[in-house]
């Protein structure tokens, strides 16, 4: 399944994630959630929130790699 922002989840992964969402709502809020509702929550997270987490991960990786490259450049001097 592909979201509007291009994030692709295969059926098995999406099923596991929706199961986790249902378990969370049951444990934390005492609410039973159906499969459709949990898919809607997952779609919202995937479309609205995931890009921010992705971008932060990319920036964190960039910072780490920049530090490592700077360390290597110091060794070469």
C-alpha positions as CSV (number, residue, x, y, z in Angstrom):
1,X,0.0,0.0,0.0
2,X,1.4,3.4,-0.9
3,X,0.4,6.6,0.9
4,X,0.0,10.0,-0.7
5,X,3.6,10.9,0.2
6,X,5.0,7.7,-1.4
7,X,5.6,5.6,1.8
8,X,4.9,2.0,0.9
9,X,3.8,-0.7,3.3
10,X,3.2,-4.2,2.4
11,X,0.0,-5.9,3.6
12,X,1.8,-7.9,6.4
13,X,3.5,-4.8,7.8
14,X,0.3,-2.8,7.6
15,X,-1.6,-5.6,9.4
16,X,1.1,-5.7,12.2
17,X,1.0,-1.9,12.6
18,X,-2.8,-1.8,12.8
19,X,-2.7,-4.6,15.3
20,X,-0.3,-2.6,17.4
21,X,-2.6,0.5,17.2
22,X,-5.6,-1.6,18.3
23,X,-3.6,-3.0,21.2
24,X,-2.4,0.4,22.2
25,X,-5.9,1.9,22.3
26,X,-7.2,-1.1,24.2
27,X,-4.3,-1.0,26.8
28,X,-4.0,2.7,27.2
29,X,-7.5,3.9,26.7
30,X,-9.6,0.8,27.3
31,X,-11.2,1.3,23.8
32,X,-11.7,-1.5,21.4
33,X,-10.9,-0.4,17.9
34,X,-11.9,-2.0,14.7
35,X,-9.6,-2.9,11.8
36,X,-10.9,0.0,9.6
37,X,-10.5,2.6,12.4
38,X,-6.9,1.4,13.1
39,X,-6.1,1.6,9.4
40,X,-7.4,5.1,9.3
41,X,-5.1,6.0,12.3
42,X,-2.2,4.4,10.5
43,X,-2.9,6.2,7.3
44,X,-3.0,9.5,9.2
45,X,0.3,8.8,10.9
46,X,1.9,7.7,7.6
47,X,0.7,10.7,5.7
48,X,0.9,13.5,8.3
49,X,3.5,12.5,10.8
50,X,5.9,10.0,9.2
51,X,7.5,12.6,6.9
52,X,8.7,14.6,9.9
53,X,10.2,11.6,11.5
54,X,11.9,10.6,8.2
55,X,13.3,14.1,7.7
56,X,14.7,14.2,11.3
57,X,16.3,10.8,10.7
58,X,17.9,12.0,7.5
59,X,19.2,15.1,9.3
60,X,20.5,13.1,12.2
61,X,22.3,10.8,9.8
62,X,23.7,13.8,7.9
63,X,25.0,15.3,11.1
64,X,26.6,12.1,12.2
65,X,28.2,11.5,8.8
66,X,29.5,15.1,8.7
67,X,31.1,14.6,12.1
68,X,32.8,11.4,11.0
69,X,34.0,13.0,7.7
70,X,35.4,15.9,9.8
71,X,37.2,13.4,12.0
72,X,38.7,11.7,9.0
73,X,39.8,15.0,7.5
74,X,41.6,15.8,10.8
75,X,43.4,12.5,10.6
76,X,44.6,13.3,7.0
77,X,46.1,16.7,8.0
